[in-house]
Every structure is written in structure tokens, then in C-alpha cells.
Amino acid sequence: MRELPVVGRPPAERADAAHNRRRILRAAAEVIATRGPEAVSMDEVARAAGVGVGTVYRRFGDRSRLVYAVIDDREREFQAAFLQGPPPLGPGAAPRDRLRAFLHALTDRIEAQADLLLMAESGPPDARFRDGSYELYNRHLAMLIRAVRPGADALYLADALLAPLAAHLYVHQRRTRGMPVERIKAGLDDLLSGLGTGENPD
């Protein structure tokens, strides 16, 4: 089972190696966006990146690892944005505003890589939850929920807010039911409204 990055930074690389890595990942992402993950080949990515195919194999090993590296690359950007980026997604905004910004940003993240995330969540029934990223999402949401509603079952509510953003359900809503992204975000806003203000009525 793969492990997506959680916080932290990737290992230090030589400047030329890092440059090649970025070129290869950009090329792979473009191929995936255009033709889907199943169409990715090491030869095609190497040509698009302007590097030798041996460089792609040495850097990523095989096609499966390359595809997951594309997911990981986007995941690092997303984590950096909600942990350290500007508000309202990052620190500095009100907890309720950060909750909304996080769910909307996660929706955009799934939209951008729906097929890849669908593939990543396939397999064992608990595949989605075995990634370090899911636990990070849960802890982050739970922290914000506690700030909005002290005393609430924050871990359960965090799971409940993440449940609609499972890749299988998201793809079903988008492609089978034809729901636009804004409708999904509006539904998440309705779920958030159920948290209330956290104030006890007099």
C-alpha cells in the first residue's frame, strides 16, 4: 500500500535531479489529463518531458510508481496550502471559514485528479483510510470543529464531512448524476451549517 506524504518535505535532491523530476511529473500530469491514467507510458512521458526514458525509469521505477508520484506531488501542494498557506484555507481565518475553505479546496483537488484518486482508493475496503493523508485531513478538521463546537464528537464529525468526498462517490455524483462542482460545494456548505455556532441557547 502506498503512503502519501504527510506534512514534512521530500528528501533533498540535486538541482538537476529536482529539475528533471518536475519536468517528468508535469509531463505525466499532462498525459493523464489528456488521455487518462491507463494511457500513461514511460516512453511517452519521457518524450513529453524531453528526457531519456532511462531517466524516467531510474527516477520512478515503473508506470504505477510514476502515476502515484503525480498524486503525491499534488498532495504535497494541497497539504502545504491548508497547513501553512494564506487564509482562509491556511492559518489566520475563523475556524468556520477554514472548514469551508478546506472542503472546497479538497473538492477542487479531487476534481483535478478524480481518475487517479479513484484508482488509488480501489482495492481493500479500507484503502482510503490507510493513507497518511486521510488521517491528517481528519485531525485538521477535528481541530477546527472543536473550535466551532467545543464538546462535540469532533473525530466523528470530521469523518462525516470527509465521507462525501470519497473518490467513488464523487465520481458517481459528477459523471452519473451530472452534478456540477458548485452543487457539490453547496451541499458541503449545507452539511457545515449543521454544526451550528457552538453557542448554548438561553
C-alpha positions as CSV (number, residue, x, y, z in Angstrom):
1,M,0.0,0.0,0.0
2,R,1.3,3.4,-1.0
3,E,1.8,6.1,1.6
4,L,1.0,9.7,0.6
5,P,3.2,12.4,2.1
6,V,2.1,14.0,5.3
7,V,3.5,17.4,6.2
8,G,7.3,17.3,6.1
9,R,9.4,17.8,3.0
10,P,10.6,15.5,0.3
11,P,14.2,14.3,0.6
12,A,16.8,16.8,-0.7
13,E,17.7,16.4,-4.3
14,R,20.5,17.7,-6.6
15,A,19.3,20.7,-8.6
16,D,19.4,18.8,-11.9
17,A,17.6,15.8,-10.4
18,A,14.9,18.1,-9.0
19,H,14.5,19.9,-12.3
20,N,14.1,16.6,-14.2
21,R,11.7,15.3,-11.6
22,R,9.5,18.4,-12.0
23,R,9.6,18.1,-15.8
24,I,8.7,14.4,-15.7
25,L,5.8,15.0,-13.3
26,R,4.4,17.9,-15.3
27,A,4.6,15.8,-18.5
28,A,2.9,12.8,-16.8
29,A,0.2,15.0,-15.4
30,E,-0.5,16.4,-18.9
31,V,-0.7,12.9,-20.4
32,I,-3.0,11.8,-17.7
33,A,-5.2,14.9,-18.0
34,T,-5.5,14.4,-21.8
35,R,-5.8,10.6,-22.1
36,G,-6.3,9.2,-18.6
37,P,-4.0,7.2,-16.3
38,E,-4.3,4.0,-18.2
39,A,-2.7,5.6,-21.3
40,V,0.5,6.6,-19.5
41,S,3.6,5.0,-20.9
42,M,7.2,5.7,-19.7
43,D,8.3,6.3,-23.3
44,E,5.6,8.9,-24.0
45,V,6.2,10.7,-20.7
46,A,10.0,10.8,-21.5
47,R,9.3,12.3,-24.9
48,A,7.0,14.9,-23.5
49,A,9.4,15.8,-20.7
50,G,12.4,16.0,-23.1
51,V,14.4,13.4,-21.1
52,G,15.7,9.9,-21.9
53,V,13.4,7.1,-21.0
54,G,16.1,5.7,-18.8
55,T,15.9,8.8,-16.7
56,V,12.2,8.2,-16.1
57,Y,12.8,4.6,-15.2
58,R,15.7,5.4,-12.8
59,R,13.7,8.1,-11.1
60,F,10.3,6.3,-10.8
61,G,10.9,2.6,-11.4
62,D,7.7,1.8,-13.3
63,R,4.4,3.2,-14.6
64,S,2.5,2.6,-11.4
65,R,5.0,4.4,-9.3
66,L,5.1,7.3,-11.7
67,V,1.3,7.6,-11.6
68,Y,1.3,7.7,-7.8
69,A,4.1,10.2,-7.8
70,V,1.8,12.6,-9.7
71,I,-0.8,12.1,-7.0
72,D,1.9,12.7,-4.3
73,D,3.1,15.9,-6.0
74,R,-0.4,17.4,-5.9
75,E,-1.0,16.1,-2.4
76,R,2.1,18.0,-1.1
77,E,0.9,21.2,-2.6
78,F,-2.6,20.7,-1.0
79,Q,-1.2,20.0,2.4
80,A,1.2,22.9,2.3
81,A,-1.8,25.2,1.4
82,F,-4.0,24.2,4.3
83,L,-1.3,23.9,6.9
84,Q,0.9,26.9,6.0
85,G,-0.7,28.8,3.2
86,P,-2.7,32.1,3.3
87,P,-6.2,32.3,4.8
88,P,-8.9,31.3,4.6
89,L,-7.6,27.9,3.7
90,G,-4.4,28.4,5.8
91,P,-4.0,29.8,9.3
92,G,-5.4,33.2,10.2
93,A,-9.1,32.8,9.4
94,A,-12.0,32.0,11.6
95,P,-12.4,28.2,12.2
96,R,-15.7,28.0,10.3
97,D,-14.2,29.8,7.3
98,R,-11.3,27.5,7.3
99,L,-13.6,24.4,7.4
100,R,-15.5,25.7,4.4
101,A,-12.3,26.6,2.5
102,F,-10.8,23.2,3.2
103,L,-13.8,21.3,1.9
104,H,-14.0,23.4,-1.2
105,A,-10.3,23.1,-1.8
106,L,-10.4,19.3,-1.3
107,T,-13.3,19.2,-3.8
108,D,-11.1,21.0,-6.3
109,R,-8.3,18.6,-5.6
110,I,-10.5,15.6,-6.3
111,E,-11.9,17.2,-9.4
112,A,-8.4,17.7,-10.8
113,Q,-7.3,14.1,-10.2
114,A,-10.5,12.1,-10.0
115,D,-9.4,9.1,-12.0
116,L,-6.1,8.8,-10.2
117,L,-7.7,9.0,-6.8
118,L,-10.4,6.6,-7.8
119,M,-7.7,4.1,-8.8
120,A,-5.8,4.8,-5.6
121,E,-8.9,4.1,-3.4
122,S,-9.6,0.8,-5.2
123,G,-8.5,-2.4,-3.6
124,P,-9.0,-3.3,0.1
125,P,-12.2,-1.8,1.7
126,D,-10.1,0.4,3.9
127,A,-7.7,1.6,1.2
128,R,-8.8,5.2,1.6
129,F,-8.1,5.2,5.3
130,R,-4.7,3.6,5.1
131,D,-3.1,6.7,3.6
132,G,-1.5,9.1,6.0
133,S,-3.2,11.9,4.2
134,Y,-6.7,10.8,5.3
135,E,-5.6,10.8,9.0
136,L,-4.1,14.3,8.5
137,Y,-7.4,15.6,7.0
138,N,-9.3,14.1,9.9
139,R,-7.1,15.6,12.5
140,H,-7.2,19.0,10.8
141,L,-11.0,19.1,10.5
142,A,-11.4,17.8,14.1
143,M,-9.2,20.7,15.4
144,L,-11.4,23.2,13.5
145,I,-14.7,21.5,14.6
146,R,-13.6,21.7,18.3
147,A,-13.1,25.4,17.8
148,V,-16.5,25.8,16.3
149,R,-18.4,23.4,18.7
150,P,-16.5,22.7,21.9
151,G,-17.5,19.3,23.3
152,A,-18.7,17.9,20.0
153,D,-17.6,14.5,18.8
154,A,-15.1,16.1,16.5
155,L,-13.5,12.9,15.2
156,Y,-16.8,11.5,14.1
157,L,-17.9,14.8,12.6
158,A,-14.6,15.0,10.7
159,D,-15.2,11.6,9.2
160,A,-18.8,12.6,8.3
161,L,-17.6,15.7,6.5
162,L,-15.0,13.7,4.6
163,A,-17.3,10.9,3.6
164,P,-19.0,12.7,0.7
165,L,-15.5,13.3,-0.8
166,A,-14.6,9.7,-1.3
167,A,-13.5,9.4,-4.9
168,H,-16.1,6.7,-5.8
169,L,-19.0,8.8,-4.6
170,Y,-17.6,12.0,-6.1
171,V,-17.2,10.4,-9.5
172,H,-20.7,8.9,-9.3
173,Q,-22.1,12.3,-8.5
174,R,-20.2,14.1,-11.2
175,R,-20.5,11.6,-14.0
176,T,-23.6,9.5,-13.4
177,R,-25.8,12.1,-11.7
178,G,-24.3,15.0,-13.6
179,M,-23.8,17.2,-10.6
180,P,-21.7,20.3,-11.2
181,V,-18.8,21.0,-8.9
182,E,-20.6,24.1,-7.4
183,R,-23.6,21.9,-6.5
184,I,-21.3,19.6,-4.6
185,K,-19.7,22.5,-2.8
186,A,-23.1,23.9,-1.9
187,G,-24.1,20.5,-0.4
188,L,-21.0,20.6,1.7
189,D,-21.9,24.1,2.9
190,D,-25.3,22.7,4.0
191,L,-23.6,20.0,5.9
192,L,-21.4,22.6,7.6
193,S,-24.4,24.6,8.6
194,G,-25.5,21.7,10.7
195,L,-22.5,22.4,13.1
196,G,-24.3,25.4,14.3
197,T,-22.5,28.2,16.2
198,G,-21.4,26.2,19.2
199,E,-23.3,28.6,21.5
200,N,-25.8,27.3,24.0
201,P,-29.3,28.8,23.6
202,D,-30.5,30.7,26.6
